[in-house]
Amino acid sequence: MMKNGDGNGDADRSRQQRTIQFIKDCRDKLENCMDGLIYALQIMAELYGLAPSGQYEVEYGFGDIIYSYEEERQTGGSMW
């Protein structure tokens, strides 16, 4: 059995790519959940007159060395 780092480069890159994809998937799911929650809270705030109705923009800033949404967007979806 090989320890981490003792394998060949292709296996290491493959493992890293799976990890990055997992991080991206988790972030996407979290953003989706947060968007739904924020929308529900906005509706409630409007109904009770706690916030003005209208458009809003949500910006997520997940800082991470491994994965950058901006970087992926600029490369057209390819991390490599």
Distance bins in CASP14 RR format, pairs under 12 A and 6 or more apart:
PFRMAT RR
TARGET T0000
AUTHOR 0000-0000-0000
RMODE 2
METHOD distances of the structure
MODEL  1
1 7 0 0 0 0 0 1 0 0 0 0 0
2 8 0 0 0 0 1 0 0 0 0 0 0
2 9 0 0 0 0 0 1 0 0 0 0 0
2 11 0 0 0 0 1 0 0 0 0 0 0
2 12 0 0 0 0 0 1 0 0 0 0 0
2 15 0 0 0 0 0 1 0 0 0 0 0
3 12 0 0 0 0 0 1 0 0 0 0 0
4 11 0 0 0 0 0 1 0 0 0 0 0
4 12 0 0 0 0 1 0 0 0 0 0 0
4 15 0 0 0 0 1 0 0 0 0 0 0
4 16 0 0 0 0 0 1 0 0 0 0 0
4 19 0 0 0 0 0 1 0 0 0 0 0
5 11 0 0 0 0 1 0 0 0 0 0 0
5 12 1 0 0 1 0 0 0 0 0 0 0
5 13 0 0 0 0 0 1 0 0 0 0 0
5 15 0 0 0 0 1 0 0 0 0 0 0
5 16 0 0 0 0 0 1 0 0 0 0 0
6 12 0 0 0 0 1 0 0 0 0 0 0
7 13 0 0 0 0 0 1 0 0 0 0 0
7 14 0 0 0 0 0 1 0 0 0 0 0
7 15 0 0 0 0 1 0 0 0 0 0 0
8 14 0 0 0 0 1 0 0 0 0 0 0
8 15 0 0 0 0 0 1 0 0 0 0 0
9 15 0 0 0 0 1 0 0 0 0 0 0
9 16 0 0 0 0 1 0 0 0 0 0 0
9 17 0 0 0 0 0 1 0 0 0 0 0
10 16 0 0 0 0 0 1 0 0 0 0 0
10 17 0 0 0 0 0 1 0 0 0 0 0
11 17 0 0 0 0 0 1 0 0 0 0 0
11 18 0 0 0 0 0 1 0 0 0 0 0
12 18 0 0 0 0 0 1 0 0 0 0 0
12 19 0 0 0 0 0 1 0 0 0 0 0
13 19 0 0 0 0 0 1 0 0 0 0 0
13 20 0 0 0 0 0 1 0 0 0 0 0
13 79 0 0 0 0 0 1 0 0 0 0 0
13 80 0 0 0 0 1 0 0 0 0 0 0
14 20 0 0 0 0 0 1 0 0 0 0 0
14 21 0 0 0 0 0 1 0 0 0 0 0
14 80 0 0 0 0 0 1 0 0 0 0 0
15 21 0 0 0 0 0 1 0 0 0 0 0
15 22 0 0 0 0 0 1 0 0 0 0 0
16 22 0 0 0 0 0 1 0 0 0 0 0
16 23 0 0 0 0 0 1 0 0 0 0 0
16 66 0 0 0 0 1 0 0 0 0 0 0
16 67 0 0 0 0 0 1 0 0 0 0 0
16 79 0 0 0 0 1 0 0 0 0 0 0
16 80 0 0 0 0 1 0 0 0 0 0 0
17 23 0 0 0 0 0 1 0 0 0 0 0
17 24 0 0 0 0 0 1 0 0 0 0 0
17 66 0 0 0 0 0 1 0 0 0 0 0
17 67 0 0 0 0 0 1 0 0 0 0 0
17 78 0 0 0 0 0 1 0 0 0 0 0
17 79 1 0 0 1 0 0 0 0 0 0 0
17 80 1 0 0 1 0 0 0 0 0 0 0
18 24 0 0 0 0 0 1 0 0 0 0 0
18 25 0 0 0 0 0 1 0 0 0 0 0
18 66 0 0 0 0 0 1 0 0 0 0 0
18 79 0 0 0 0 0 1 0 0 0 0 0
19 25 0 0 0 0 0 1 0 0 0 0 0
19 26 0 0 0 0 0 1 0 0 0 0 0
19 64 0 0 0 0 0 1 0 0 0 0 0
19 66 1 0 0 1 0 0 0 0 0 0 0
19 67 0 0 0 0 1 0 0 0 0 0 0
19 79 0 0 0 0 0 1 0 0 0 0 0
20 26 0 0 0 0 0 1 0 0 0 0 0
20 27 0 0 0 0 0 1 0 0 0 0 0
20 64 0 0 0 0 1 0 0 0 0 0 0
20 65 0 0 0 0 0 1 0 0 0 0 0
20 66 1 0 1 0 0 0 0 0 0 0 0
20 67 1 0 1 0 0 0 0 0 0 0 0
20 68 0 0 0 0 0 1 0 0 0 0 0
20 69 0 0 0 0 0 1 0 0 0 0 0
20 71 0 0 0 0 0 1 0 0 0 0 0
20 72 0 0 0 0 1 0 0 0 0 0 0
20 77 0 0 0 0 0 1 0 0 0 0 0
20 78 0 0 0 0 0 1 0 0 0 0 0
20 79 1 0 1 0 0 0 0 0 0 0 0
20 80 0 0 0 0 1 0 0 0 0 0 0
21 27 0 0 0 0 0 1 0 0 0 0 0
21 28 0 0 0 0 0 1 0 0 0 0 0
21 66 0 0 0 0 0 1 0 0 0 0 0
21 67 0 0 0 0 1 0 0 0 0 0 0
21 72 0 0 0 0 0 1 0 0 0 0 0
21 77 0 0 0 0 0 1 0 0 0 0 0
21 78 0 0 0 0 0 1 0 0 0 0 0
21 79 0 0 0 0 1 0 0 0 0 0 0
21 80 0 0 0 0 0 1 0 0 0 0 0
22 28 0 0 0 0 0 1 0 0 0 0 0
22 29 0 0 0 0 0 1 0 0 0 0 0
22 66 0 0 0 0 0 1 0 0 0 0 0
22 67 0 0 0 0 1 0 0 0 0 0 0
23 29 0 0 0 0 0 1 0 0 0 0 0
23 30 0 0 0 0 0 1 0 0 0 0 0
23 62 0 0 0 0 1 0 0 0 0 0 0
23 63 0 0 0 0 0 1 0 0 0 0 0
23 64 1 0 0 1 0 0 0 0 0 0 0
23 65 0 0 0 0 0 1 0 0 0 0 0
23 66 1 0 0 1 0 0 0 0 0 0 0
23 67 1 0 1 0 0 0 0 0 0 0 0
23 68 0 0 0 0 0 1 0 0 0 0 0
23 69 0 0 0 0 0 1 0 0 0 0 0
23 72 0 0 0 0 0 1 0 0 0 0 0
23 79 0 0 0 0 0 1 0 0 0 0 0
24 30 0 0 0 0 0 1 0 0 0 0 0
24 31 0 0 0 0 0 1 0 0 0 0 0
24 62 0 0 0 0 1 0 0 0 0 0 0
24 64 0 0 0 0 1 0 0 0 0 0 0
24 66 0 0 0 0 1 0 0 0 0 0 0
24 67 1 0 1 0 0 0 0 0 0 0 0
24 68 0 0 0 0 1 0 0 0 0 0 0
24 69 1 0 0 1 0 0 0 0 0 0 0
24 71 0 0 0 0 0 1 0 0 0 0 0
24 72 1 0 0 1 0 0 0 0 0 0 0
24 73 0 0 0 0 0 1 0 0 0 0 0
24 77 0 0 0 0 1 0 0 0 0 0 0
24 79 0 0 0 0 1 0 0 0 0 0 0
25 31 0 0 0 0 0 1 0 0 0 0 0
25 32 0 0 0 0 0 1 0 0 0 0 0
25 67 0 0 0 0 0 1 0 0 0 0 0
26 32 0 0 0 0 0 1 0 0 0 0 0
26 33 0 0 0 0 0 1 0 0 0 0 0
26 62 0 0 0 0 1 0 0 0 0 0 0
26 64 0 0 0 0 0 1 0 0 0 0 0
26 66 0 0 0 0 0 1 0 0 0 0 0
26 67 0 0 0 0 1 0 0 0 0 0 0
27 33 0 0 0 0 0 1 0 0 0 0 0
27 34 0 0 0 0 0 1 0 0 0 0 0
27 60 1 0 0 1 0 0 0 0 0 0 0
27 61 0 0 0 0 1 0 0 0 0 0 0
27 62 1 0 1 0 0 0 0 0 0 0 0
27 63 0 0 0 0 1 0 0 0 0 0 0
27 64 0 0 0 0 1 0 0 0 0 0 0
27 66 0 0 0 0 0 1 0 0 0 0 0
27 67 1 0 0 1 0 0 0 0 0 0 0
27 68 0 0 0 0 0 1 0 0 0 0 0
27 69 1 0 0 1 0 0 0 0 0 0 0
27 72 0 0 0 0 0 1 0 0 0 0 0
28 34 0 0 0 0 0 1 0 0 0 0 0
28 35 0 0 0 0 0 1 0 0 0 0 0
28 60 0 0 0 0 0 1 0 0 0 0 0
28 62 0 0 0 0 0 1 0 0 0 0 0
28 67 0 0 0 0 0 1 0 0 0 0 0
28 69 0 0 0 0 1 0 0 0 0 0 0
28 72 0 0 0 0 0 1 0 0 0 0 0
29 35 0 0 0 0 0 1 0 0 0 0 0
29 36 0 0 0 0 0 1 0 0 0 0 0
30 36 0 0 0 0 0 1 0 0 0 0 0
30 37 0 0 0 0 0 1 0 0 0 0 0
30 60 0 0 0 0 1 0 0 0 0 0 0
30 61 0 0 0 0 0 1 0 0 0 0 0
30 62 0 0 0 0 1 0 0 0 0 0 0
31 37 0 0 0 0 0 1 0 0 0 0 0
31 38 0 0 0 0 0 1 0 0 0 0 0
31 58 0 0 0 0 1 0 0 0 0 0 0
31 59 0 0 0 0 0 1 0 0 0 0 0
31 60 1 0 1 0 0 0 0 0 0 0 0
31 61 0 0 0 0 1 0 0 0 0 0 0
31 62 0 0 0 0 1 0 0 0 0 0 0
31 69 0 0 0 0 1 0 0 0 0 0 0
32 38 0 0 0 0 0 1 0 0 0 0 0
32 39 0 0 0 0 0 1 0 0 0 0 0
32 58 0 0 0 0 0 1 0 0 0 0 0
32 60 0 0 0 0 0 1 0 0 0 0 0
33 39 0 0 0 0 0 1 0 0 0 0 0
33 40 0 0 0 0 0 1 0 0 0 0 0
33 58 0 0 0 0 0 1 0 0 0 0 0
33 60 0 0 0 0 0 1 0 0 0 0 0
34 40 0 0 0 0 0 1 0 0 0 0 0
34 41 0 0 0 0 0 1 0 0 0 0 0
34 58 1 0 0 1 0 0 0 0 0 0 0
34 59 0 0 0 0 0 1 0 0 0 0 0
34 60 1 0 0 1 0 0 0 0 0 0 0
34 61 0 0 0 0 0 1 0 0 0 0 0
34 62 0 0 0 0 0 1 0 0 0 0 0
35 41 0 0 0 0 0 1 0 0 0 0 0
35 42 0 0 0 0 0 1 0 0 0 0 0
35 56 0 0 0 0 0 1 0 0 0 0 0
35 57 0 0 0 0 0 1 0 0 0 0 0
35 58 1 0 0 1 0 0 0 0 0 0 0
35 59 0 0 0 0 0 1 0 0 0 0 0
35 60 0 0 0 0 1 0 0 0 0 0 0
36 42 0 0 0 0 1 0 0 0 0 0 0
36 43 0 0 0 0 0 1 0 0 0 0 0
36 58 0 0 0 0 1 0 0 0 0 0 0
37 43 0 0 0 0 0 1 0 0 0 0 0
37 44 0 0 0 0 0 1 0 0 0 0 0
37 58 0 0 0 0 0 1 0 0 0 0 0
38 44 0 0 0 0 0 1 0 0 0 0 0
38 45 0 0 0 0 0 1 0 0 0 0 0
38 51 0 0 0 0 0 1 0 0 0 0 0
38 56 1 0 0 1 0 0 0 0 0 0 0
38 57 0 0 0 0 0 1 0 0 0 0 0
38 58 1 0 1 0 0 0 0 0 0 0 0
38 59 0 0 0 0 0 1 0 0 0 0 0
38 60 0 0 0 0 0 1 0 0 0 0 0
39 45 0 0 0 0 0 1 0 0 0 0 0
39 46 0 0 0 0 0 1 0 0 0 0 0
39 54 0 0 0 0 0 1 0 0 0 0 0
39 55 0 0 0 0 0 1 0 0 0 0 0
39 56 0 0 0 0 1 0 0 0 0 0 0
39 58 0 0 0 0 1 0 0 0 0 0 0
40 46 0 0 0 0 0 1 0 0 0 0 0
40 47 0 0 0 0 0 1 0 0 0 0 0
41 47 0 0 0 0 0 1 0 0 0 0 0
41 48 0 0 0 0 0 1 0 0 0 0 0
41 50 0 0 0 0 1 0 0 0 0 0 0
41 51 0 0 0 0 1 0 0 0 0 0 0
41 56 0 0 0 0 0 1 0 0 0 0 0
41 58 0 0 0 0 0 1 0 0 0 0 0
42 48 0 0 0 0 0 1 0 0 0 0 0
42 49 0 0 0 0 0 1 0 0 0 0 0
42 50 0 0 0 0 1 0 0 0 0 0 0
42 51 1 0 0 1 0 0 0 0 0 0 0
42 52 0 0 0 0 0 1 0 0 0 0 0
42 53 0 0 0 0 1 0 0 0 0 0 0
42 54 0 0 0 0 1 0 0 0 0 0 0
42 55 0 0 0 0 0 1 0 0 0 0 0
42 56 1 0 0 1 0 0 0 0 0 0 0
42 57 0 0 0 0 0 1 0 0 0 0 0
42 58 0 0 0 0 1 0 0 0 0 0 0
43 49 0 0 0 0 0 1 0 0 0 0 0
43 50 0 0 0 0 0 1 0 0 0 0 0
43 51 0 0 0 0 1 0 0 0 0 0 0
43 53 0 0 0 0 1 0 0 0 0 0 0
43 54 0 0 0 0 0 1 0 0 0 0 0
43 56 0 0 0 0 0 1 0 0 0 0 0
44 50 1 0 0 1 0 0 0 0 0 0 0
44 51 0 0 0 0 1 0 0 0 0 0 0
44 53 0 0 0 0 0 1 0 0 0 0 0
45 51 1 1 0 0 0 0 0 0 0 0 0
45 52 0 0 0 0 1 0 0 0 0 0 0
45 53 0 0 0 0 1 0 0 0 0 0 0
45 54 0 0 0 0 0 1 0 0 0 0 0
45 56 0 0 0 0 0 1 0 0 0 0 0
46 52 1 0 0 1 0 0 0 0 0 0 0
46 53 1 0 1 0 0 0 0 0 0 0 0
46 54 0 0 0 0 1 0 0 0 0 0 0
46 56 0 0 0 0 0 1 0 0 0 0 0
47 53 0 0 0 0 1 0 0 0 0 0 0
59 69 0 0 0 0 0 1 0 0 0 0 0
59 70 0 0 0 0 0 1 0 0 0 0 0
60 69 0 0 0 0 1 0 0 0 0 0 0
60 70 0 0 0 0 0 1 0 0 0 0 0
61 67 0 0 0 0 0 1 0 0 0 0 0
61 68 0 0 0 0 0 1 0 0 0 0 0
61 69 0 0 0 0 1 0 0 0 0 0 0
61 70 0 0 0 0 1 0 0 0 0 0 0
62 68 0 0 0 0 1 0 0 0 0 0 0
62 69 1 0 0 1 0 0 0 0 0 0 0
62 70 0 0 0 0 0 1 0 0 0 0 0
63 69 0 0 0 0 1 0 0 0 0 0 0
63 70 0 0 0 0 0 1 0 0 0 0 0
63 71 0 0 0 0 0 1 0 0 0 0 0
64 70 0 0 0 0 0 1 0 0 0 0 0
64 71 0 0 0 0 0 1 0 0 0 0 0
64 72 0 0 0 0 0 1 0 0 0 0 0
65 71 0 0 0 0 0 1 0 0 0 0 0
66 72 0 0 0 0 0 1 0 0 0 0 0
66 79 0 0 0 0 1 0 0 0 0 0 0
67 73 0 0 0 0 0 1 0 0 0 0 0
67 77 0 0 0 0 0 1 0 0 0 0 0
67 79 1 0 0 1 0 0 0 0 0 0 0
68 74 0 0 0 0 1 0 0 0 0 0 0
68 75 0 0 0 0 1 0 0 0 0 0 0
68 77 0 0 0 0 0 1 0 0 0 0 0
68 79 0 0 0 0 1 0 0 0 0 0 0
69 75 0 0 0 0 0 1 0 0 0 0 0
69 76 0 0 0 0 0 1 0 0 0 0 0
69 77 0 0 0 0 1 0 0 0 0 0 0
69 79 0 0 0 0 0 1 0 0 0 0 0
70 76 0 0 0 0 0 1 0 0 0 0 0
70 77 0 0 0 0 0 1 0 0 0 0 0
71 77 0 0 0 0 1 0 0 0 0 0 0
71 78 0 0 0 0 0 1 0 0 0 0 0
71 79 1 0 0 1 0 0 0 0 0 0 0
71 80 0 0 0 0 0 1 0 0 0 0 0
72 78 1 0 0 1 0 0 0 0 0 0 0
72 79 1 0 0 1 0 0 0 0 0 0 0
72 80 0 0 0 0 0 1 0 0 0 0 0
73 79 0 0 0 0 0 1 0 0 0 0 0
END
